[in-house]
Amino acid sequence: ACSCYYGQQSDGVIMKLLFRSPTLLLSKISGKHNKTRLTSSFSVFFFQIARPSSCLLPASVHSRSFREPYARSDHRRVRKSFVGSLPFSSFPHRRSNRCAMTRDDEYDSCGPPGSIQHLLSISLRACYIMTPFVQSIYKTIDRHTAKEKADKSAFTIADGMVQHLLTNILYEGMFGDIVGEEDVDICLNDDNPNVDGLVIPVQHRELLSETLRNLSVLKDQLTTKYPELTVFIDPIDGTKEFVSGKGEQCSICIGFSSAGSPVGGLVFRPLSSPVTYAMGCKRENFIASHKLQDEDGTPGLLTSNGSISPFLTALMDRAQYNRIPAGGAGNKMLRLLENDNLIYILDRGVSRWDTCAASAVIEAHGGYVGKLSSFINRKTDDYTYMNTASNADFEQGGAKLTPYNSSDKGNEAMKCGHTMAMAVDEVKPYANLCGLVAIGPKWNNDASKTKVLDIVQKTAKIIRPSYD
């Protein structure tokens, strides 16, 4: 195909166009020869050399469990080409029959500018762009790239940089508000670039510069502002798993809310093998995903990897549910879509940035997400997702004070022996204090929800949910 158009020109010119602008090369070939068959053959040839036979993505965006067949320097060269020009349709995803995501021969943002569908497709591409950097940090995690925060949770360079890249590069000036978990100081302009005091190791800096350049180019595709939307970002949901070698359970969570309700979301696992995600917007009738297939299909209750509350233990005993431990709220929500025999009930605290994206995704796919305290009382209330100075879902005396959910005043109250939150200024604005119930499409019907509700209510009469 190259020879037909370029004749005796050098292989270097051909390969430059092949990797940097395959669409341009295809259009020139098909335009000169007017043969669809030629273009189709060239497309097959390009994707055969572009994708390793064992996966659907370039090796550079796979987790460390994938054995990369090329040298690192080659990966960096090819990665940039793939991120810049690989057709969107070649990313592995499962499309809703209700939405044709893109043409087969080139990248095309899904949905019209100004739609949430368009916004999600751009956000998905951003996550793929950031994936090599996240993987690079994950492979070298140590005391120089991670530390412990004041509330005893983990923080890494990946946490701070992913939020910075989204907030200050891709989304800057595009939304009414942005709420992120990791609002930290980042300096990238001197000889010792650092993220909240963690100096970025030299071996990661070239890849970070490349990521910054690619996101800056991608931002040009966001041509319409969304002043009515608030963005909730958890840059690395499941940081505990990130620093303990369970990266496949981590996710980047990007949720969009309007008037306090989640309306669109993307949950993206950068360290699973292969990379997996789900996204959706119910009001635009849009879903897309590339999920792992749970062939086992074991029924059970999703819980954290660590200790669980007496309420959840009693609930599993009563319902005879298997315990399915997993890290990260976003990861657990994706598990609901990968195994329709699972449910997720939580009576301990997470935050709005953990659940905004996943709530929108689950609901777009036909599931249900709501507060546990409301579900027990046969209500369907979800959390309020707004940029607020105080907790919009506070219930006096409903939640226990913990280092994770307490404000400075709450910490003082705990020192005085108080255990229950009695004033809204004792808790953090974005702490989820009312528990959570999440079910997939299979369970989202009156009969199945009534069955779950009956078990939850009977258990709660014996052992109160912790709400901590």
C-alpha positions in Angstrom: 0.0 0.0 0.0 2.8 2.4 0.9 4.6 1.6 -2.4 1.5 2.3 -4.5 1.4 5.8 -3.2 4.9 6.8 -2.4 6.8 4.9 -5.1 10.5 5.0 -4.4 10.4 7.3 -1.4 12.3 6.2 1.7 11.0 3.8 4.3 11.6 6.5 6.9 9.0 8.8 5.4 6.5 6.0 5.1 7.0 4.8 8.7 6.8 8.4 10.0 3.4 8.8 8.4 2.4 5.3 9.4 2.8 5.9 13.1 2.2 9.7 13.4 -0.7 10.1 11.0 -2.1 6.8 9.8 -5.4 8.5 9.0 -3.7 11.0 6.6 -1.8 8.2 4.9 -5.0 6.2 4.5 -6.8 9.1 3.0 -4.1 9.9 0.6 -3.8 6.3 -0.6 -7.6 5.8 -1.0 -7.9 9.3 -2.6 -5.3 8.5 -5.2 -6.4 5.0 -6.1 -10.0 5.2 -5.2 -10.0 1.7 -3.9 -11.8 0.8 -0.7 -10.2 -2.6 -0.8 -6.7 -1.0 -0.6 -7.6 1.1 2.4 -9.2 -1.9 4.2 -6.1 -4.0 3.6 -3.8 -1.2 4.9 -6.0 -0.8 8.0 -5.6 -4.5 8.8 -1.8 -4.2 8.2 -1.6 -1.2 10.5 -3.4 -2.8 13.4 -1.6 -6.0 13.1 1.7 -4.2 13.7 0.3 -1.7 16.1 -1.2 -4.2 18.6 0.7 -7.2 20.2 -1.2 -10.4 19.4 -1.7 -11.1 23.1 -3.6 -7.9 23.9 -5.8 -5.1 22.6 -3.7 -2.2 23.8 -0.1 -1.2 23.3 2.1 -2.9 25.8 3.0 0.5 27.3 -0.5 0.8 28.9 -0.6 -2.6 30.5 0.1 -3.4 34.1 3.4 -4.8 35.3 2.1 -8.4 35.0 2.2 -8.0 31.2 5.6 -9.1 29.9 6.6 -6.2 27.6 8.4 -7.5 24.5 10.2 -4.3 23.5 12.9 -2.2 25.0 11.8 0.7 27.2 13.2 3.3 24.9 11.1 1.8 22.0 8.0 1.9 24.2 8.4 5.6 24.8 8.6 6.3 21.2 5.7 4.1 20.2 3.6 5.1 23.2 3.5 8.7 22.1 2.4 7.7 18.7 -0.3 5.5 20.0 -1.6 8.1 22.4 -1.5 10.8 19.8 -3.0 9.0 16.8 -4.3 5.5 17.7 -7.9 5.4 16.7 -10.3 5.6 19.6 -12.2 2.6 18.3 -9.2 0.4 18.8 -9.3 0.9 22.6 -10.9 -2.2 24.0 -14.4 -1.2 25.1 -17.9 -2.6 25.0 -20.3 -0.2 23.4 -23.9 0.3 24.2 -26.1 -0.6 21.2 -27.6 2.8 21.9 -24.5 4.7 20.9 -22.1 4.3 18.0 -18.9 5.5 19.7 -16.8 6.4 16.6 -15.9 5.6 13.1 -13.7 2.7 12.5 -10.8 4.5 10.9 -9.9 7.4 13.2 -10.3 8.9 16.6 -13.4 10.9 17.0 -14.7 12.2 20.3 -18.0 10.5 21.1 -21.0 12.7 21.3 -21.5 16.3 20.3 -19.5 19.1 22.0 -21.3 20.2 25.2 -22.7 16.7 25.9 -21.6 14.6 28.8 -21.0 11.8 26.4 -18.3 13.9 24.7 -16.8 14.9 28.1 -16.6 11.3 29.1 -14.9 10.2 25.9 -12.3 12.9 26.4 -11.8 11.9 30.0 -11.3 8.3 29.0 -8.6 9.3 26.5 -6.9 11.3 29.3 -6.9 8.3 31.5 -5.1 6.2 28.8 -2.6 9.0 28.4 -1.9 9.1 32.2 -1.7 5.3 32.5 2.0 4.8 31.6 3.0 7.4 34.2 0.8 5.8 36.9 2.2 2.4 36.0 5.7 3.7 36.2 5.2 5.1 39.8 3.5 1.9 40.8 6.4 -0.3 39.7 8.8 1.8 41.8 6.7 2.5 44.9 8.8 3.2 48.0 9.3 5.7 50.7 10.5 8.3 48.2 7.3 8.1 46.2 4.7 7.5 48.9 3.9 8.7 52.4 1.3 8.6 55.2 -1.2 11.4 55.6 -2.4 12.9 58.8 -5.5 10.6 58.8 -3.2 7.6 58.4 -4.2 7.0 54.8 -1.6 6.6 52.1 -0.5 9.2 49.6 1.7 8.8 46.5 3.1 10.9 43.7 0.6 9.3 41.4 -2.3 10.6 43.6 -1.1 14.2 43.5 -0.1 14.2 39.8 -3.2 12.6 38.4 -5.4 15.2 40.2 -3.1 18.0 39.0 -3.1 16.8 35.4 -6.9 16.7 35.4 -7.6 19.8 37.4 -4.9 22.1 36.2 -4.4 20.9 32.6 -7.4 19.1 31.1 -10.3 20.6 33.0 -8.9 24.1 33.9 -11.6 26.8 33.5 -14.2 24.3 32.0 -16.5 23.7 35.0 -18.4 25.4 37.7 -16.4 23.6 40.5 -13.9 20.9 40.9 -13.6 18.8 44.1 -10.7 16.5 44.5 -9.3 14.3 47.2 -5.7 15.4 46.9 -5.4 19.2 47.0 -1.7 19.4 47.6 1.2 21.7 46.6 2.9 20.7 43.4 6.0 22.3 41.9 7.2 21.3 38.4 9.3 24.3 37.5 12.6 23.7 39.1 15.4 21.2 39.3 13.6 19.2 42.0 10.0 18.9 40.9 7.9 17.6 43.8 4.4 16.6 44.8 3.6 17.7 48.4 7.2 17.4 49.3 7.8 14.0 47.5 10.5 14.7 44.9 9.7 13.1 41.6 12.5 10.6 40.8 14.6 11.4 37.7 13.5 8.2 35.9 9.9 9.4 35.8 10.4 13.0 34.7 10.7 12.4 30.9 7.4 10.3 31.0 5.7 13.0 33.0 6.7 15.7 30.5 5.3 13.6 27.7 2.1 13.1 29.6 1.8 16.9 30.2 2.3 17.6 26.5 -0.3 15.0 25.4 -2.9 16.3 27.8 -2.3 19.8 26.7 -3.1 18.8 23.1 -6.1 16.8 24.2 -7.5 19.8 26.0 -8.1 21.5 22.7 -10.9 19.0 22.0 -12.8 20.4 25.0 -14.2 23.4 23.2 -17.4 23.8 25.3 -17.5 24.8 28.9 -19.8 23.1 31.5 -20.5 25.8 34.1 -23.5 23.8 35.5 -21.3 20.8 36.4 -19.2 20.0 39.4 -16.4 17.5 39.0 -15.5 15.0 41.7 -12.1 13.4 41.3 -10.5 10.6 43.2 -7.1 10.4 41.4 -6.2 7.0 42.8 -9.1 5.3 44.6 -7.6 2.5 46.6 -4.2 4.0 47.5 -3.8 1.4 50.2 -3.9 -1.3 47.5 -1.6 0.9 45.3 1.2 0.9 47.9 0.7 -2.8 48.9 1.0 -4.4 45.4 -2.7 -4.8 44.7 -2.8 -2.2 41.9 -5.4 -4.1 39.9 -7.9 -3.0 42.5 -7.2 0.7 42.1 -9.1 3.1 39.9 -9.2 6.7 38.7 -12.7 8.0 39.5 -14.1 11.0 37.6 -17.7 12.0 38.4 -19.8 14.8 37.1 -22.8 16.2 39.0 -25.5 18.7 38.2 -27.6 20.3 40.9 -26.2 17.9 43.5 -26.9 14.7 41.5 -24.4 12.5 39.7 -25.1 12.7 36.0 -22.0 11.1 34.4 -19.0 9.1 35.5 -15.9 7.2 34.5 -14.2 4.5 36.6 -10.9 3.5 35.1 -8.5 0.8 36.3 -5.0 1.8 35.0 -3.3 -1.2 36.6 -5.6 -4.1 35.7 -4.5 -6.5 32.9 -5.8 -5.5 30.5 -6.8 -1.9 31.4 -10.5 -1.9 32.2 -13.2 0.8 32.7 -16.9 1.6 32.6 -18.5 5.0 32.0 -22.0 6.3 31.4 -24.6 9.0 31.5 -28.2 7.8 32.1 -29.9 11.0 30.9 -28.1 10.8 27.6 -28.7 7.0 27.3 -25.0 6.4 27.0 -22.8 3.6 28.3 -19.5 2.1 27.3 -17.1 -0.3 29.1 -14.3 -2.7 28.8 -14.7 -5.0 31.8 -13.1 -8.2 33.1 -15.3 -11.3 32.8 -15.9 -13.0 36.1 -16.2 -16.6 34.9 -16.6 -17.9 38.4 -19.7 -15.8 39.1 -19.6 -16.5 42.8 -22.5 -14.8 44.6 -21.6 -12.7 47.6 -21.2 -9.4 49.4 -18.3 -7.1 48.4 -16.3 -5.8 51.4 -13.0 -4.1 52.1 -9.8 -6.1 52.3 -9.4 -5.3 55.9 -11.7 -5.6 59.0 -15.4 -5.2 58.6 -18.1 -4.1 61.0 -20.2 -6.4 63.2 -23.2 -5.3 61.1 -21.8 -6.7 57.9 -20.7 -9.9 59.6 -24.2 -10.5 60.9 -25.7 -9.6 57.5 -23.6 -12.2 55.7 -24.4 -14.8 58.3 -28.2 -14.1 58.0 -28.2 -14.0 54.2 -25.5 -16.8 53.9 -23.6 -14.5 51.6 -20.0 -15.3 50.7 -17.5 -12.5 51.7 -15.8 -11.1 48.6 -13.0 -8.8 49.7 -11.8 -6.1 47.3 -10.1 -2.8 47.6 -11.4 0.6 46.4 -15.0 1.8 46.2 -14.7 2.3 42.4 -13.3 -1.1 41.9 -16.1 -2.7 43.9 -18.7 -0.9 41.7 -17.1 -2.2 38.6 -17.2 -5.7 40.1 -21.0 -5.3 40.3 -21.0 -5.0 36.5 -18.6 -7.8 36.0 -20.4 -10.3 38.2 -24.2 -9.8 38.5 -24.3 -12.1 41.5 -22.6 -9.6 43.8 -24.0 -6.8 45.9 -22.1 -4.0 47.8 -23.3 -2.8 51.2 -21.1 -0.4 53.2 -21.7 1.0 56.7 -18.3 2.6 57.1 -17.1 5.9 55.7 -15.9 6.8 52.2 -16.2 10.2 50.6 -18.0 11.9 47.7 -15.0 11.6 45.4 -15.1 7.8 46.0 -18.7 7.4 44.9 -19.8 10.2 42.5 -18.4 8.6 39.4 -19.4 5.1 40.3 -22.9 6.1 41.2 -23.4 7.6 37.8 -21.9 4.6 36.1 -23.9 2.0 37.9 -27.2 3.9 37.3 -26.4 4.4 33.6 -25.9 0.7 33.3 -29.2 -0.1 35.0 -28.2 -0.5 38.6 -28.9 1.4 41.9 -26.8 3.3 44.4 -28.1 5.0 47.5 -27.6 5.7 51.2 -27.9 2.7 53.5 -29.7 4.8 56.1 -32.3 5.8 53.5 -32.6 2.3 52.0 -33.4 0.8 55.4 -36.3 3.2 55.6 -37.5 2.3 52.1 -36.2 5.6 50.5 -34.0 6.0 47.5 -31.9 9.0 48.5 -28.4 9.3 47.2 -25.7 11.6 48.5 -25.5 15.3 47.5 -22.6 16.0 45.2 -22.0 19.8 45.4 -19.1 22.0 46.4 -20.2 22.9 49.9 -18.5 24.3 53.0 -20.4 21.8 55.3 -21.7 18.3 54.9 -25.0 18.4 53.0 -26.1 15.0 54.2 -25.3 15.3 57.9 -27.7 13.6 60.3 -27.3 14.6 63.9 -26.2 11.6 66.0 -26.2 9.3 63.0 -22.5 8.8 62.5 -19.5 7.9 64.7 -16.6 10.3 64.8 -13.4 8.8 63.3 -10.0 10.3 62.3 -11.2 9.8 58.7 -14.5 11.7 58.8 -13.8 14.2 61.6 -13.0 17.9 61.1 -10.6 19.7 63.5 -13.6 20.3 65.8 -14.6 16.7 65.6 -11.1 15.7 66.6 -11.3 17.9 69.6 -14.7 16.3 70.4 -13.1 12.8 70.3 -10.4 13.9 72.7 -13.1 14.8 75.1 -14.6 11.3 74.9 -17.5 12.1 72.4 -18.1 9.3 69.9 -21.1 10.5 67.9 -21.2 13.5 65.6 -23.7 15.9 67.0 -22.9 19.1 65.0 -22.3 19.4 61.3 -19.0 21.3 61.9 -17.6 18.2 63.6 -17.4 16.3 60.3 -15.7 16.9 56.9 -17.8 18.4 54.2 -17.4 15.4 51.8 -17.5 12.4 54.2 -20.2 9.9 53.4 -21.8 9.4 56.8 -24.9 7.3 56.0 -23.5 4.1 54.5 -24.0 2.8 51.0 -26.0 0.3 49.1 -25.1 -0.6 45.5 -26.6 -3.3 43.3 -26.1 -4.1 39.6 -28.8 -4.3 36.9 -29.8 -7.9 37.8 -30.8 -6.8 41.3 -32.5 -3.6 40.4 -36.1 -4.8 40.4 -38.8 -4.7 43.1 -38.5 -8.4 44.0 -34.7 -8.5 44.4 -34.5 -5.2 46.2 -37.3 -6.3 48.6 -35.3 -9.4 49.4 -32.1 -7.4 50.1 -34.1 -4.8 52.1 -35.7 -7.6 54.3 -32.3 -8.9 55.2 -30.8 -5.5 55.9 -33.7 -4.4 58.1 -33.7 -7.6 60.1 -30.0 -7.4 60.7 -30.2 -3.7 61.6 -32.7 -4.5 64.4 -30.1 -6.7 66.0 -26.9 -4.8 65.3 -26.9 -1.2 64.3 -24.8 -0.2 61.2 -21.6 1.5 62.3 -21.9 4.6 60.1 -18.3 5.4 60.8 
